[in-house]
Amino acid sequence: MEPTNFKAASMHGFSVLVSSRSGEMLDQLKQIIKAESEHIELTTRCVTNGHMDPLYDLKKMPDLLVLHLSDKWQGELSELSKHNSNERPPVLVIGDIQNHDMVRLAMKAGARDFLTAPVDSQELISMLHQIEAEKAETDIIGRGNLTAIINAKGGSGASMLACNLGHMMQVVSQEQTILLDMDMQFGALAQYLDMRPENGVAEALKVVEELDSTALNAYLLRHTSGLRIMGATTNSIRLPNQTPEHQIHQLLDILRKHCAQLVVDLPRMIDRTAIAVLQEASQVIVVVQQDFINIKDATHMVELLRNELGIMDDQIIIAVNRFDKAAQVSINDIRESLNAKHLVTIPNDYRNALESLNKGEPLYSIAKRSPLSRSLQTLQADLINGFLDQPKGLINNLFSRLTGG
């Protein structure tokens, strides 16, 4: 195998590697691409002997691989499929579309589409431009800010906060936002917006190795506001710790590449799934209410976040939901008990909260000027821009595994 004309991909360019065992096919594809897209950084690789992996020994992966299959297609696709989906570029395959085994193995190897020789030049160029546009969009967005929200005690209101904070990030701050429901047994986050997912987080995790920009859309619902939701379904049951942590990280990675803000509603359980999310969180909202049992549980949870997971004080926000000035447990009591650096209060507005839930409409749509809605507008802005003494984009965190994990 001999690479020719290989260059490192530009940070702002679009690099394409064309690989084939046929020098004639390489020349044809090169002429098509160069004639229509001179700005593309094109590399050709004529595979004559040696390793069958078209990506073998590359110092830097291209943004797109155009692979022309030969009579050794099984070995070529088998080697390609061994690459982790996060490390493998999008693939356009040229082969025999009537060979169903070839098509099936190509899809497993990450093929975005399948072309048949002789190649339609306009179809090829159209696909190149589409994938280039997707890369450009991803480069602009970068990795989204991840906010994890969890109840200190069941029923404290984390899902309501997650849903409405995500909606306000989208419509008020105009940030491209995704809501993720990580309660894979009883999650109902999509129902807060009167949406019923057919495919959700559990289904996405099953195929996370093959997820790309196009496939991801099959697992995301789009609200009329533009907010996207990956909800939970009852199609399958996933038990705690059933999903490997690396799959959670893979899912979070692809979601964060497609949004500016990722809001994750966590079930009240510190298991491997929660740990995987918390490891990547820029900030963690712990939702509490003003009673002694709530504060006792919150104290334990915050200690776990700090001492076992290495979450820093700057990242922890205590949200006192359904705040009541006359409650026996005061804000000062909560602040001192939890040693909270960031503490916010969410007013008790049962009527509007219930109306929002029953109608499946976000608070901002039905009670934009209510104290509850205004407090959440302030909170979402602080989450995006940083609290007064918290710099924006506090993402680089030091984390540790649970003892013995």
Buried (B, 14 or more C-beta within 10 A) or exposed (E): BEBEEBEEBEEEBBBBBBBBBBEEBBBBBBEBBEEBBEEBBBBBBBBEEEEBBBBBEBEEBBBBBBBBBBEEBEEBBBBBBEBEBBEBBBBBBBBBBEEEEBBEBBBBBBBBBBBEBEBEBEEBBEBBBBBBEBBEEBEEBEBBBBBBBBBBBEEBBBBBBBBBBBBBBBBBBEBBBBBBBBBBEEBBBBBBBEBEBEBBBBBBBBEBBBBBBEBBEEBBBEBEBEBBBBBBBEEEEBEEEEBBBEBBBBBBBBBBBBBBBBBBBBBBEBBBBBBBBBBBBBBBBBBBBBBEEBBEBBBEBBEBBBEBBBBBEBBBBBBBBBBBEEBEBEBEBBBEBBEBBBBBBBBBBEEBBEBBBEEEBBBBBEBBEBBBBBBBBEBBBBBBEBBEEBEEEBEEBEEEEEEEE
